[in-house]
């Protein structure tokens, strides 16, 4: 299971709930849980919404040097 999804389920949040708490679109949460890499800023918002350190989600980050 994707780490983001694992943490979301543990927190008893739906994708919509997490998206609202993090200030991102629900499709962003769905995409990351589906394996799409994300920007560190997005992951930072999600980590804060889940009350976990950013390092917990860093492996889901896109290499921003390639953007």
N, C-alpha and C positions, 0 to 999 in steps of 0.2 A: 504494500500500500504506500502511496506517495506520502511523504512526511507532512506536507501541508494538510492533506486530507485526514491523516491520522490525528494530528493536533486538533483540527476542526471538529472531528467526530468526538474526540475526548472532551472537548469543551461544550459538547451538546449544541453546536451551532449548525445551521443550514448554510449552504453556499451564499444565499442571499443575506443571512444574518452577518456572516463574516465580512462580506463585501461592504455592507452598510457600516459596520464598525471600523473597517479599514479605510473607507472612503474610496473604494475602487468598484469597478463594475463587476457584476456577478459573472459575466463571461470571462473576466480576467481570472477569477478564482477557478472557474471550471477549466480554463486552458492550462493553468499551472498544475492543477491536480491531474490533468490529462498528460502531463509530461513536457509541456512547452516551457522553456526557460523564461525567466522574468528579470526585469531590471532590479538592481539592489534597492532602489528607493521604494519600489512596489513591495518587495519582500520585507523591507523595514516597516512599512505600514501594516502589513499582515502580521508580522511578528509582534508589533506593539498591540494590535487588536487581540492577539492570542496570549499576550503577557508572557512571551518567551524571548530569549536573546536572539538577535538577528543571526548569530552563528548557527542556530538551529536550522535555519532555512537557506543558508548560503550556498549549499550544494545545488539549489534550484536556480541559481543566478545565471544569466547570460553573460558571456564574456563581452563587456561593454567596449573593450578595445577594438572589437571587430565591427562595431556599428558605424 
